[in-house]
Amino acid sequence: MNHVVTLQDAVTAFADFMEPTDAELDAIEQEMPVILADVDLLDAQIMTLDRVPSEFDMRRIRRARRRALAARVAMVNQTAGASLAGGAA
């Protein structure tokens, strides 16, 4: 007779080691504006998948692209300023 056992212990045995570290959470927090801007861009693009984009749709996509690019530039400038010696940016 075959016994059916759960794999709960095997699956959750390493749960403590799989949690993100504080440094990883800080990095995610710093990248959050970029992530949210990319989500907005994807939302604008997804809305036009099943139809011909109107002028309003194209304007929304352009604005979302600009916001995503601005968020990336701000993040790069912030990390570059933090990594320079003496805080000179």
C-alpha positions as semicolon CSV with decimal commas, in nm:
position;residue;x (nm);y (nm);z (nm)
1;M;0,000;0,000;0,000
2;N;0,132;0,345;-0,094
3;H;0,100;0,616;0,166
4;V;0,026;0,969;0,061
5;V;0,226;1,222;0,259
6;T;0,231;1,596;0,236
7;L;0,534;1,788;0,129
8;Q;0,461;2,077;0,364
9;D;0,778;2,025;0,567
10;A;0,991;2,003;0,255
11;V;0,835;2,313;0,101
12;T;0,844;2,537;0,406
13;A;1,166;2,406;0,557
14;F;1,367;2,690;0,401
15;A;1,105;2,965;0,429
16;D;1,323;3,174;0,664
17;F;1,608;3,170;0,415
18;M;1,385;3,266;0,123
19;E;1,272;3,597;0,274
20;P;1,428;3,912;0,126
21;T;1,695;4,081;0,329
22;D;1,667;4,438;0,454
23;A;1,910;4,551;0,184
24;E;1,696;4,388;-0,087
25;L;1,382;4,551;0,052
26;D;1,559;4,891;0,054
27;A;1,662;4,841;-0,309
28;I;1,304;4,758;-0,405
29;E;1,183;5,067;-0,219
30;Q;1,428;5,285;-0,411
31;E;1,315;5,133;-0,742
32;M;0,943;5,164;-0,663
33;P;0,887;5,489;-0,860
34;V;1,037;5,322;-1,169
35;I;0,828;5,011;-1,116
36;L;0,507;5,211;-1,080
37;A;0,586;5,422;-1,387
38;D;0,649;5,105;-1,589
39;V;0,318;4,962;-1,468
40;D;0,140;5,279;-1,582
41;L;0,307;5,250;-1,923
42;L;0,204;4,885;-1,954
43;D;-0,153;4,973;-1,855
44;A;-0,167;5,239;-2,126
45;Q;-0,029;4,997;-2,384
46;I;-0,257;4,711;-2,280
47;M;-0,564;4,930;-2,322
48;T;-0,485;4,967;-2,692
49;L;-0,418;4,601;-2,773
50;D;-0,764;4,517;-2,899
51;R;-0,848;4,841;-3,079
52;V;-0,697;5,108;-3,295
53;P;-0,538;5,363;-3,061
54;S;-0,709;5,700;-3,063
55;E;-0,527;6,031;-3,028
56;F;-0,613;6,025;-2,658
57;D;-0,461;5,676;-2,624
58;M;-0,145;5,784;-2,803
59;R;-0,116;6,089;-2,575
60;R;-0,159;5,866;-2,268
61;I;0,115;5,632;-2,392
62;R;0,352;5,923;-2,465
63;R;0,295;6,068;-2,118
64;A;0,348;5,730;-1,956
65;R;0,673;5,684;-2,152
66;R;0,796;6,025;-2,040
67;R;0,710;5,948;-1,678
68;A;0,887;5,611;-1,698
69;L;1,195;5,770;-1,850
70;A;1,194;6,052;-1,594
71;A;1,167;5,800;-1,310
72;R;1,463;5,604;-1,449
73;V;1,671;5,920;-1,488
74;A;1,586;6,028;-1,133
75;M;1,685;5,688;-0,997
76;V;2,014;5,686;-1,188
77;N;2,094;6,040;-1,075
78;Q;2,010;5,952;-0,716
79;T;2,231;5,642;-0,713
80;A;2,512;5,821;-0,897
81;G;2,500;6,110;-0,650
82;A;2,507;5,873;-0,356
83;S;2,804;5,679;-0,491
84;L;3,028;5,980;-0,561
85;A;3,285;6,063;-0,297
86;G;3,201;6,374;-0,101
87;G;2,842;6,375;-0,220
88;A;2,919;6,586;-0,528
89;A;2,675;6,517;-0,806
